Structure formats: structure tokens, C-alpha cells
Amino acid sequence: MLQTILADEKPEAMAQALRLTQCDAVIVYTQEHDAIHRAIGSIAAKGIPTVTIISDLPRSLRLAYAGIDHYKAGRTADYFIESMVRKQGSVLILCNHLGFQAHATRLRGFKDFLAGSARRLHVSEILEGRDDDVLSELLLRPALVRHPDTVAIYNVGGGNRGVAAAIKNLARNHRPLFVGHELNEVTRELLNSRLMALAIDQNPEKQARLALEMALDRVGFVGVPGTTPVHRPSLPFTVHSPENILE
């Protein structure tokens, strides 16, 4: 098995890596882009299947997707925010950038739930922090000044240390509720310190296992070649609070 980590997230670089692969199957995490779709179609024509992981490319010729239902994850985030925040106000959204289908779909789920709710809350801004802690903090600090009625921050992607840094020095009774994604060393620390209220974890180990099983099955290492269904049920996600994270 060959693991390839590119120097950047540029679609052209990913497309080039896909076109040049000598592997029997590909598992890929990337953004929506025509160049990537064409590259996946190109290797599919050579008999090389692609399994998308974490973020799907449903318009491509990928074999299958191993991941959660991001639309439901976004709706779940707003469900908890609306349940936990009692006053009117605005919500700041932070994401990598909306070229990633996972982030765009989480945001759509969040907005759809918000539109059908009591309308106490509204989205004030969507900030693209590129999953970078420093950039996320730099974007959030002035946004919190521009929107003093901010009652919650929903971080669709990474950069959670930046979110914590932006709200850390606010008075405790003025800190917005912070909901984000993934349970890892950083979010575990933020949950324990009560800077973060909830982390919606997409169970990456299960995604990796499923993606590998589907790729191996298609090329004949597991089961009968070509029997992997293109549509698999989405994997479950888990909601972690300061009270249910494992020590």
C-alpha cells in the first residue's frame, strides 16, 4: 500500500497525482473540482477504482464513498446549538473552504435546520480559515467585534485552537457556545476546559477500514471482484461533550 501526501490542496496537484498513479486502487480525500473529476474518470477508464473518504465526490466516477452523512451532522450541530442557547443572536461559521463537499454539506444541513426552527438565531458570517489555527483566530477576532451579538460559533472543519484563542479572553458570560468536529488531542483538551461544548466525531478509523475493504474487494483481494455496491449506508457519527469523553 502506498500513501501519498501532497504539499498542498490545489486541485491541479491532486489531479496530477491521480493521473500518474500506478496503484491498483485509490482512496482519496479531496475537494470538488472538475480537474479532479476528470482525473478520476481517466483512471476509472484504466480499471483503477477510486474510493472517496471523509468528503465525497458524488458527481465523479468514483466507486464508492466511505464516510458519514455530513448533512445530518450539520443539522445535528444546529439542533444542539438551538437547544443550548436560549437568547437571540447570531452564529459565526468557520470552515476550511466550501470547495470541500463535506464542509459545504455540513453548512447546508446547519442552515436548513436553522430555517425550520424558531428563528431566534441567524448566521452572521461564514469565514474560510483553511483549517489553520492562526488564520482562524485572525478571522474570528474582528468578526466577534463586528457581531457583538454572537451567541455561538460552529466550526465545520479544523483550526480549533484558533477558535479557542479567539474566545478565551472574553468574559465567561460573554463567551459564545463553541461546537465543532472530531475528537482528537486538541478537542479533548478544549472539551475538558469547557471552552468547547460539543465535538461531532466522524469515526475516522471506521472510515479508513471501510474504504480499504471496498477498494480491496473491487480489485479481488477480498470477496468476489466487482461486487462492492457503489452505495453503502453512511457510517455513524458520535457527539462528544465534556461529560462523555473517555479519559
Backbone as CSV, one residue per row, in Angstrom:
resi,resn,N_x,N_y,N_z,CA_x,CA_y,CA_z,C_x,C_y,C_z
1,MET,0.854,-1.193,0.000,0.000,0.000,0.000,0.884,1.234,0.000
2,LEU,0.581,2.186,-0.870,1.348,3.416,-0.999,0.512,4.589,-0.520
3,GLN,1.077,5.377,0.401,0.400,6.573,0.888,1.065,7.796,0.284
4,THR,0.252,8.671,-0.316,0.774,9.887,-0.930,0.159,11.095,-0.242
5,ILE,1.010,11.962,0.318,0.562,13.200,0.946,1.132,14.347,0.129
6,LEU,0.268,15.157,-0.447,0.715,16.243,-1.312,1.111,17.469,-0.496
7,ALA,1.912,18.320,-1.110,2.417,19.509,-0.419,1.322,20.548,-0.194
8,ASP,0.274,20.529,-1.007,-0.819,21.485,-0.854,-2.118,20.844,-1.326
9,GLU,-3.222,21.607,-1.193,-4.549,21.084,-1.530,-5.016,21.530,-2.911
10,LYS,-4.115,22.049,-3.722,-4.534,22.554,-5.033,-5.111,21.416,-5.874
11,PRO,-6.299,21.626,-6.461,-6.937,20.567,-7.249,-6.060,20.037,-8.376
12,GLU,-5.294,20.927,-8.996,-4.448,20.504,-10.111,-3.378,19.511,-9.656
13,ALA,-2.821,19.746,-8.453,-1.795,18.847,-7.915,-2.404,17.480,-7.601
14,MET,-3.603,17.483,-7.040,-4.288,16.226,-6.745,-4.632,15.482,-8.034
15,ALA,-5.129,16.212,-9.017,-5.495,15.587,-10.293,-4.275,14.956,-10.961
16,GLN,-3.150,15.660,-10.915,-1.917,15.134,-11.499,-1.473,13.854,-10.801
17,ALA,-1.556,13.836,-9.461,-1.169,12.654,-8.698,-2.076,11.475,-9.035
18,LEU,-3.361,11.749,-9.221,-4.296,10.684,-9.583,-3.973,10.114,-10.956
19,ARG,-3.742,10.992,-11.914,-3.488,10.533,-13.280,-2.203,9.704,-13.377
20,LEU,-1.225,10.004,-12.520,0.069,9.325,-12.589,0.146,8.062,-11.733
21,THR,-0.914,7.760,-10.992,-0.835,6.619,-10.079,-0.607,5.304,-10.813
22,GLN,0.188,4.456,-10.171,0.428,3.108,-10.675,-0.240,2.069,-9.773
23,CYS,-1.057,2.549,-8.844,-1.712,1.654,-7.880,-2.881,0.912,-8.528
24,ASP,-3.340,-0.141,-7.860,-4.492,-0.909,-8.337,-5.812,-0.252,-7.955
25,ALA,-5.779,0.555,-6.893,-6.974,1.259,-6.432,-6.528,2.507,-5.681
26,VAL,-7.423,3.476,-5.587,-7.088,4.753,-4.951,-8.129,5.073,-3.882
27,ILE,-7.654,5.521,-2.724,-8.515,6.080,-1.681,-8.105,7.545,-1.539
28,VAL,-9.061,8.457,-1.658,-8.685,9.863,-1.746,-9.600,10.753,-0.911
29,TYR,-8.981,11.763,-0.288,-9.702,12.842,0.385,-9.339,14.128,-0.330
30,THR,-10.299,14.732,-0.982,-10.016,15.933,-1.760,-11.283,16.755,-1.936
31,GLN,-11.136,17.885,-2.594,-12.259,18.800,-2.792,-12.945,18.577,-4.130
32,GLU,-14.124,19.164,-4.267,-14.859,19.129,-5.524,-14.164,20.031,-6.536
33,HIS,-13.822,19.465,-7.698,-13.216,20.281,-8.758,-13.269,19.486,-10.054
34,ASP,-13.514,20.184,-11.147,-13.628,19.499,-12.438,-12.353,18.740,-12.810
35,ALA,-11.193,19.309,-12.470,-9.930,18.641,-12.801,-9.814,17.304,-12.079
36,ILE,-10.283,17.262,-10.845,-10.238,16.021,-10.068,-11.249,15.027,-10.619
37,HIS,-12.424,15.502,-10.984,-13.427,14.625,-11.588,-12.880,13.993,-12.869
38,ARG,-12.215,14.803,-13.684,-11.659,14.272,-14.931,-10.571,13.242,-14.663
39,ALA,-9.755,13.505,-13.655,-8.675,12.568,-13.322,-9.235,11.237,-12.821
40,ILE,-10.272,11.299,-12.009,-10.901,10.058,-11.524,-11.524,9.298,-12.686
41,GLY,-12.141,10.022,-13.620,-12.691,9.379,-14.811,-11.605,8.747,-15.658
42,SER,-10.451,9.416,-15.727,-9.330,8.908,-16.519,-8.799,7.592,-15.958
43,ILE,-8.617,7.508,-14.652,-8.087,6.262,-14.088,-9.167,5.180,-14.027
44,ALA,-10.441,5.604,-13.919,-11.526,4.613,-13.965,-11.539,3.909,-15.316
45,ALA,-11.230,4.656,-16.382,-11.181,4.068,-17.729,-10.059,3.041,-17.848
46,LYS,-9.055,3.151,-16.976,-7.951,2.189,-16.958,-8.232,1.008,-16.032
47,GLY,-9.423,1.041,-15.384,-9.777,-0.032,-14.464,-9.303,0.195,-13.048
48,ILE,-8.904,1.424,-12.719,-8.451,1.745,-11.359,-9.598,2.407,-10.600
49,PRO,-10.154,1.734,-9.601,-11.281,2.313,-8.860,-10.815,3.344,-7.831
50,THR,-11.677,4.312,-7.567,-11.413,5.336,-6.553,-12.490,5.274,-5.476
51,VAL,-12.068,5.232,-4.232,-12.984,5.340,-3.092,-12.716,6.675,-2.424
52,THR,-13.743,7.495,-2.268,-13.589,8.768,-1.570,-13.800,8.545,-0.078
53,ILE,-13.029,9.265,0.723,-13.112,9.137,2.171,-13.247,10.520,2.786
54,ILE,-14.026,10.633,3.829,-14.290,11.868,4.576,-15.196,12.813,3.798
55,SER,-14.783,13.201,2.585,-15.579,14.111,1.761,-15.836,13.453,0.413
56,ASP,-17.085,13.395,0.005,-17.461,12.649,-1.191,-17.325,13.496,-2.457
57,LEU,-17.287,12.806,-3.595,-17.327,13.435,-4.918,-18.433,12.739,-5.712
58,PRO,-19.674,12.987,-5.362,-20.777,12.221,-5.946,-20.958,12.402,-7.453
59,ARG,-20.447,13.491,-8.014,-20.583,13.719,-9.456,-19.449,13.089,-10.257
60,SER,-18.513,12.459,-9.567,-17.386,11.829,-10.256,-17.694,10.357,-10.522
61,LEU,-16.748,9.696,-11.181,-16.880,8.262,-11.443,-16.212,7.442,-10.347
62,ARG,-16.236,7.951,-9.124,-15.676,7.194,-8.009,-16.505,5.930,-7.787
63,LEU,-15.867,4.909,-7.217,-16.541,3.652,-6.950,-17.535,3.789,-5.817
64,ALA,-17.098,4.384,-4.706,-17.930,4.440,-3.509,-17.393,5.510,-2.572
65,TYR,-18.169,5.781,-1.544,-17.812,6.779,-0.530,-17.810,6.120,0.837
66,ALA,-16.748,6.341,1.601,-16.659,5.841,2.971,-16.684,7.041,3.909
67,GLY,-17.822,7.271,4.539,-17.911,8.436,5.424,-19.281,8.592,6.038
68,ILE,-19.442,9.676,6.775,-20.691,9.953,7.460,-21.626,10.762,6.567
69,ASP,-22.836,10.957,7.033,-23.791,11.839,6.370,-23.542,13.247,6.903
70,HIS,-22.823,14.060,6.152,-22.439,15.390,6.626,-23.633,16.329,6.738
71,TYR,-24.645,16.108,5.927,-25.853,16.928,6.026,-26.496,16.751,7.404
72,LYS,-26.601,15.507,7.843,-27.174,15.237,9.164,-26.269,15.752,10.280
73,ALA,-24.963,15.704,10.057,-24.036,16.233,11.052,-24.244,17.734,11.238
74,GLY,-24.445,18.460,10.127,-24.710,19.888,10.210,-26.025,20.196,10.902
75,ARG,-27.038,19.419,10.587,-28.331,19.592,11.249,-28.202,19.303,12.746
76,THR,-27.431,18.299,13.082,-27.226,17.946,14.487,-26.535,19.086,15.233
77,ALA,-25.552,19.712,14.593,-24.866,20.842,15.224,-25.849,21.952,15.570
78,ASP,-26.725,22.292,14.630,-27.674,23.369,14.918,-28.738,22.931,15.915
79,TYR,-29.118,21.665,15.877,-30.081,21.157,16.869,-29.569,21.412,18.286
80,PHE,-28.308,21.084,18.518,-27.750,21.274,19.857,-27.543,22.744,20.177
81,ILE,-27.096,23.521,19.200,-26.910,24.946,19.463,-28.232,25.599,19.834
82,GLU,-29.282,25.296,19.073,-30.587,25.897,19.372,-31.142,25.406,20.707
83,SER,-30.799,24.185,21.081,-31.272,23.639,22.355,-30.522,24.241,23.537
84,MET,-29.262,24.613,23.319,-28.416,25.054,24.427,-28.352,26.568,24.572
85,VAL,-28.645,27.302,23.497,-28.623,28.763,23.547,-30.060,29.266,23.662
86,ARG,-30.320,30.027,24.685,-31.698,30.443,24.950,-32.035,31.842,24.448
87,LYS,-31.032,32.644,24.129,-31.331,34.016,23.721,-31.148,34.201,22.226
88,GLN,-31.648,35.311,21.727,-31.490,35.634,20.324,-30.056,36.058,20.042
89,GLY,-29.632,35.879,18.808,-28.292,36.314,18.458,-27.839,35.713,17.148
90,SER,-26.556,35.860,16.875,-26.009,35.387,15.617,-25.020,34.247,15.836
91,VAL,-24.789,33.499,14.760,-23.846,32.382,14.767,-22.768,32.652,13.728
92,LEU,-21.506,32.544,14.136,-20.389,32.636,13.208,-20.029,31.228,12.751
93,ILE,-19.832,31.065,11.452,-19.460,29.771,10.883,-18.007,29.845,10.419
94,LEU,-17.219,28.848,10.782,-15.840,28.740,10.326,-15.687,27.441,9.553
95,CYS,-15.018,27.482,8.414,-14.781,26.260,7.643,-13.397,26.329,7.003
96,ASN,-12.966,25.230,6.383,-11.730,25.252,5.602,-12.007,26.139,4.399
97,HIS,-12.667,25.592,3.394,-13.321,26.379,2.358,-14.373,25.484,1.730
98,LEU,-15.325,26.099,1.063,-16.525,25.362,0.662,-16.326,24.527,-0.591
99,GLY,-15.083,24.445,-1.075,-14.789,23.505,-2.149,-14.821,22.064,-1.666
100,PHE,-14.683,21.874,-0.362,-14.788,20.531,0.208,-16.258,20.192,0.398
101,GLN,-16.702,19.131,-0.262,-18.105,18.746,-0.232,-18.586,18.519,1.189
102,ALA,-17.724,17.935,2.031,-18.114,17.670,3.417,-18.471,18.954,4.144
103,HIS,-17.656,19.990,3.974,-17.903,21.245,4.666,-19.127,21.959,4.100
104,ALA,-19.256,21.964,2.789,-20.418,22.608,2.169,-21.713,21.911,2.588
105,THR,-21.680,20.588,2.703,-22.882,19.832,3.063,-23.232,20.018,4.530
106,ARG,-22.221,20.064,5.410,-22.497,20.346,6.822,-23.154,21.712,6.968
107,LEU,-22.633,22.686,6.245,-23.193,24.036,6.316,-24.626,24.057,5.798
108,ARG,-24.891,23.320,4.716,-26.254,23.274,4.182,-27.211,22.646,5.191
109,GLY,-26.778,21.574,5.843,-27.619,20.944,6.865,-27.889,21.886,8.015
110,PHE,-26.857,22.619,8.434,-26.996,23.584,9.525,-28.011,24.659,9.162
111,LYS,-27.852,25.224,7.962,-28.748,26.305,7.539,-30.181,25.814,7.362
112,ASP,-30.341,24.598,6.836,-31.691,24.069,6.632,-32.410,23.867,7.965
113,PHE,-31.684,23.358,8.956,-32.311,23.191,10.274,-32.648,24.552,10.865
114,LEU,-31.744,25.501,10.694,-31.966,26.845,11.218,-33.194,27.490,10.587
115,ALA,-33.386,27.270,9.287,-34.517,27.867,8.579,-35.850,27.318,9.067
116,GLY,-35.843,26.099,9.568,-37.085,25.494,10.027,-37.310,25.614,11.513
117,SER,-36.465,26.381,12.189,-36.564,26.494,13.643,-37.318,27.760,14.025
118,ALA,-37.182,28.135,15.298,-37.923,29.290,15.817,-37.339,30.623,15.355
119,ARG,-36.223,30.572,14.599,-35.587,31.763,14.028,-35.088,32.747,15.090
120,ARG,-34.679,32.218,16.235,-34.054,33.083,17.240,-32.619,33.426,16.826
121,LEU,-32.031,32.551,16.017,-30.638,32.695,15.628,-30.515,32.937,14.120
122,HIS,-29.409,33.529,13.722,-29.133,33.702,12.299,-27.619,33.610,12.087
123,VAL,-27.228,33.216,10.886,-25.807,33.142,10.539,-25.341,34.540,10.136
124,SER,-24.337,35.057,10.833,-23.852,36.408,10.540,-22.771,36.406,9.468
125,GLU,-21.835,35.444,9.550,-20.750,35.370,8.562,-20.277,33.929,8.421
126,ILE,-19.724,33.630,7.253,-19.051,32.352,7.014,-17.598,32.685,6.699
127,LEU,-16.687,32.215,7.543,-15.267,32.528,7.432,-14.501,31.301,6.960
128,GLU,-13.588,31.492,6.015,-12.791,30.377,5.498,-11.401,30.416,6.120
129,GLY,-11.222,29.623,7.168,-9.973,29.622,7.921,-8.949,28.625,7.444
130,ARG,-9.277,27.841,6.392,-8.339,26.887,5.791,-7.819,25.850,6.785
131,ASP,-8.576,25.588,7.848,-8.171,24.625,8.879,-6.863,25.038,9.551
132,ASP,-6.552,26.311,9.515,-5.313,26.835,10.081,-5.615,27.592,11.373
133,ASP,-4.915,27.251,12.457,-5.190,27.864,13.757,-4.966,29.371,13.741
134,VAL,-3.849,29.808,13.169,-3.509,31.237,13.183,-4.495,32.039,12.344
135,LEU,-4.763,31.576,11.130,-5.702,32.283,10.256,-7.100,32.290,10.861
136,SER,-7.515,31.185,11.447,-8.851,31.107,12.048,-9.001,32.127,13.166
137,GLU,-7.983,32.247,14.005,-8.037,33.240,15.085,-8.070,34.655,14.520
138,LEU,-7.227,34.921,13.508,-7.178,36.250,12.908,-8.509,36.649,12.274
139,LEU,-9.222,35.683,11.740,-10.530,35.968,11.140,-11.616,36.138,12.199
140,LEU,-11.539,35.329,13.246,-12.607,35.329,14.243,-12.578,36.551,15.161
141,ARG,-11.394,37.000,15.539,-11.311,38.129,16.479,-12.071,39.356,15.970
142,PRO,-11.805,39.845,14.767,-12.567,41.013,14.285,-14.035,40.681,14.006
143,ALA,-14.315,39.431,13.627,-15.714,39.051,13.378,-16.526,39.132,14.668
144,LEU,-15.913,38.759,15.776,-16.603,38.852,17.073,-16.857,40.309,17.453
145,VAL,-15.968,41.196,17.019,-16.180,42.633,17.260,-17.298,43.147,16.362
146,ARG,-17.287,42.701,15.107,-18.335,43.144,14.158,-19.709,42.641,14.571
147,HIS,-19.735,41.499,15.227,-21.015,40.883,15.602,-21.041,40.630,17.109
148,PRO,-21.237,41.684,17.889,-21.230,41.534,19.351,-22.387,40.680,19.875
149,ASP,-23.366,40.385,19.005,-24.491,39.543,19.433,-24.219,38.057,19.179
150,THR,-22.961,37.696,18.874,-22.623,36.295,18.586,-22.862,35.425,19.819
151,VAL,-23.706,34.429,19.669,-24.006,33.529,20.783,-23.422,32.139,20.561
152,ALA,-22.954,31.855,19.337,-22.386,30.535,19.059,-21.417,30.617,17.891
153,ILE,-20.432,29.740,17.919,-19.512,29.542,16.796,-19.603,28.082,16.403
154,TYR,-19.852,27.837,15.135,-19.852,26.468,14.613,-18.660,26.336,13.690
155,ASN,-17.700,25.516,14.100,-16.531,25.262,13.269,-16.766,23.982,12.492
156,VAL,-16.939,24.123,11.191,-17.261,22.997,10.329,-16.043,22.089,10.113
157,GLY,-14.833,22.671,10.247,-13.627,21.896,9.978,-12.617,21.965,11.095
158,GLY,-11.338,22.258,10.729,-10.252,22.297,11.698,-9.967,23.711,12.171
159,GLY,-8.776,23.899,12.752,-8.424,25.210,13.300,-9.036,25.475,14.651
160,ASN,-9.283,24.414,15.424,-9.990,24.584,16.698,-9.196,25.349,17.746
161,ARG,-7.867,25.236,17.720,-7.071,26.034,18.662,-7.260,27.523,18.383
162,GLY,-7.406,27.877,17.119,-7.638,29.267,16.759,-8.970,29.772,17.278
163,VAL,-9.988,28.923,17.220,-11.300,29.301,17.763,-11.188,29.537,19.259
164,ALA,-10.526,28.614,19.949,-10.375,28.737,21.400,-9.620,30.004,21.766
165,ALA,-8.570,30.311,21.009,-7.786,31.516,21.285,-8.615,32.779,21.092
166,ALA,-9.510,32.764,20.120,-10.334,33.941,19.834,-11.360,34.208,20.938
167,ILE,-11.828,33.154,21.601,-12.872,33.347,22.614,-12.344,33.264,24.045
168,LYS,-11.089,32.846,24.190,-10.533,32.569,25.514,-10.524,33.784,26.431
169,ASN,-10.203,34.944,25.874,-10.051,36.142,26.703,-11.354,36.913,26.901
170,LEU,-12.424,36.411,26.320,-13.721,37.046,26.559,-14.204,36.700,27.960
171,ALA,-14.980,37.583,28.539,-15.570,37.279,29.848,-16.401,36.010,29.728
172,ARG,-16.366,35.183,30.760,-17.034,33.883,30.686,-18.505,34.010,30.299
173,ASN,-19.177,35.020,30.798,-20.604,35.161,30.497,-20.843,35.745,29.105
174,HIS,-19.747,36.065,28.383,-19.887,36.562,27.013,-19.275,35.612,25.983
175,ARG,-18.798,34.465,26.433,-18.210,33.509,25.501,-19.300,32.800,24.701
176,PRO,-19.177,32.786,23.388,-20.171,32.057,22.589,-20.025,30.554,22.770
177,LEU,-21.120,29.852,22.609,-21.090,28.393,22.614,-20.261,27.934,21.417
178,PHE,-19.383,26.986,21.640,-18.468,26.530,20.593,-18.748,25.061,20.292
179,VAL,-19.209,24.815,19.062,-19.462,23.446,18.586,-18.574,23.195,17.373
180,GLY,-17.903,22.046,17.373,-17.017,21.720,16.262,-17.046,20.249,15.925
181,HIS,-15.996,19.811,15.259,-15.938,18.431,14.766,-14.648,17.741,15.193
182,GLU,-14.739,16.439,15.301,-13.656,15.483,15.564,-13.217,15.484,17.027
183,LEU,-13.032,14.279,17.539,-12.472,14.099,18.869,-11.011,13.722,18.703
184,ASN,-10.133,14.627,19.078,-8.700,14.385,18.988,-8.029,15.041,20.193
185,GLU,-6.723,15.090,20.182,-5.997,15.646,21.330,-6.406,17.090,21.605
186,VAL,-6.580,17.872,20.549,-6.929,19.284,20.710,-8.346,19.446,21.246
187,THR,-9.309,18.807,20.602,-10.702,18.987,21.028,-10.959,18.352,22.395
188,ARG,-10.242,17.276,22.708,-10.372,16.681,24.043,-9.961,17.703,25.113
189,GLU,-8.857,18.385,24.850,-8.376,19.422,25.775,-9.392,20.556,25.890
190,LEU,-9.965,20.978,24.755,-10.914,22.093,24.764,-12.231,21.708,25.434
191,LEU,-12.648,20.469,25.255,-13.851,19.994,25.940,-13.629,19.951,27.449
192,ASN,-12.489,19.433,27.860,-12.196,19.335,29.289,-12.099,20.703,29.946
193,SER,-11.638,21.707,29.188,-11.528,23.059,29.742,-12.838,23.838,29.630
194,ARG,-13.845,23.219,29.017,-15.171,23.825,28.830,-15.165,24.987,27.844
195,LEU,-14.078,25.149,27.073,-14.094,26.156,26.013,-14.935,25.668,24.840
196,MET,-15.000,24.362,24.669,-15.786,23.739,23.606,-16.928,22.979,24.242
197,ALA,-18.114,23.091,23.653,-19.281,22.425,24.228,-19.497,21.033,23.669
198,LEU,-19.309,20.881,22.346,-19.562,19.601,21.680,-18.587,19.400,20.530
199,ALA,-18.205,18.136,20.328,-17.419,17.752,19.162,-18.134,16.601,18.472
200,ILE,-18.478,16.787,17.206,-19.160,15.758,16.418,-18.088,14.963,15.681
201,ASP,-17.861,13.732,16.107,-16.756,12.934,15.588,-17.231,12.007,14.484
202,GLN,-16.477,11.964,13.368,-16.894,11.161,12.219,-16.267,9.765,12.193
203,ASN,-15.685,9.348,13.316,-15.136,7.991,13.435,-14.191,7.654,12.280
204,PRO,-13.058,8.361,12.183,-12.166,8.190,11.036,-11.592,6.777,10.896
205,GLU,-11.411,6.081,12.022,-10.866,4.717,11.920,-11.828,3.812,11.151
206,LYS,-13.122,3.961,11.420,-14.117,3.152,10.705,-14.157,3.531,9.227
207,GLN,-13.997,4.823,8.934,-13.982,5.250,7.538,-12.802,4.625,6.801
208,ALA,-11.628,4.667,7.433,-10.430,4.110,6.796,-10.584,2.616,6.553
209,ARG,-11.146,1.917,7.543,-11.325,0.470,7.408,-12.294,0.146,6.275
210,LEU,-13.428,0.875,6.231,-14.418,0.624,5.186,-13.861,0.948,3.807
211,ALA,-13.152,2.072,3.694,-12.581,2.466,2.405,-11.610,1.401,1.907
212,LEU,-10.771,0.900,2.799,-9.797,-0.118,2.411,-10.491,-1.420,2.007
213,GLU,-11.527,-1.792,2.751,-12.265,-3.019,2.419,-12.907,-2.915,1.044
214,MET,-13.502,-1.758,0.742,-14.174,-1.596,-0.549,-13.170,-1.594,-1.693
215,ALA,-12.019,-0.946,-1.487,-11.004,-0.923,-2.533,-10.434,-2.316,-2.774
216,LEU,-10.130,-3.041,-1.698,-9.573,-4.385,-1.827,-10.574,-5.345,-2.461
217,ASP,-11.825,-5.195,-2.096,-12.859,-6.063,-2.657,-12.953,-5.873,-4.168
218,ARG,-12.914,-4.608,-4.620,-13.063,-4.330,-6.035,-11.910,-4.905,-6.863
219,VAL,-10.708,-4.939,-6.282,-9.570,-5.459,-7.055,-9.297,-6.938,-6.771
220,GLY,-10.183,-7.564,-5.982,-10.129,-9.013,-5.864,-9.400,-9.583,-4.675
221,PHE,-8.970,-8.746,-3.732,-8.272,-9.272,-2.569,-9.224,-9.775,-1.496
222,VAL,-10.449,-9.268,-1.493,-11.455,-9.682,-0.516,-12.730,-9.986,-1.275
223,GLY,-13.316,-11.140,-1.065,-14.588,-11.465,-1.705,-14.424,-11.658,-3.201
224,VAL,-15.496,-11.359,-3.934,-15.504,-11.522,-5.390,-15.294,-10.174,-6.048
225,PRO,-14.349,-10.055,-6.984,-14.085,-8.751,-7.611,-15.340,-8.142,-8.221
226,GLY,-15.483,-6.830,-7.994,-16.569,-6.098,-8.647,-17.913,-6.194,-7.962
227,THR,-17.962,-6.778,-6.758,-19.267,-6.927,-6.110,-19.552,-5.821,-5.108
228,THR,-18.591,-4.935,-4.876,-18.810,-3.864,-3.914,-19.902,-2.929,-4.403
229,PRO,-20.984,-2.728,-3.634,-22.017,-1.794,-4.077,-21.507,-0.363,-4.046
230,VAL,-21.921,0.426,-5.017,-21.495,1.820,-5.069,-22.090,2.598,-3.911
231,HIS,-23.304,2.266,-3.515,-23.979,2.993,-2.439,-23.973,2.148,-1.174
232,ARG,-23.300,2.613,-0.162,-23.264,1.970,1.136,-23.949,2.884,2.145
233,PRO,-24.555,2.317,3.190,-25.117,3.188,4.224,-24.022,4.060,4.831
234,SER,-24.361,5.296,5.183,-23.381,6.185,5.796,-22.955,5.627,7.144
235,LEU,-21.717,5.884,7.499,-21.221,5.477,8.808,-21.801,6.403,9.879
236,PRO,-21.946,5.912,11.105,-22.491,6.759,12.176,-21.463,7.770,12.671
237,PHE,-21.938,8.905,13.158,-21.054,9.845,13.834,-21.434,9.882,15.310
238,THR,-20.521,10.383,16.136,-20.695,10.380,17.585,-20.567,11.798,18.116
239,VAL,-21.466,12.168,19.023,-21.419,13.506,19.630,-20.760,13.395,21.006
240,HIS,-19.678,14.156,21.186,-18.945,14.141,22.457,-19.122,15.473,23.177
241,SER,-19.385,15.405,24.475,-19.462,16.572,25.338,-18.365,16.439,26.407
242,PRO,-18.174,17.452,27.243,-17.194,17.301,28.331,-17.528,16.156,29.272
243,GLU,-18.772,15.680,29.250,-19.200,14.662,30.203,-19.103,13.228,29.684
244,ASN,-18.865,13.032,28.381,-18.826,11.649,27.904,-17.563,11.299,27.142
245,ILE,-16.532,12.164,27.212,-15.269,11.784,26.589,-14.508,10.858,27.510
246,LEU,-13.842,9.881,26.903,-13.073,8.922,27.692,-11.770,9.555,28.158
247,GLU,-11.362,9.207,29.364,-10.101,9.729,29.899,-8.912,9.097,29.154
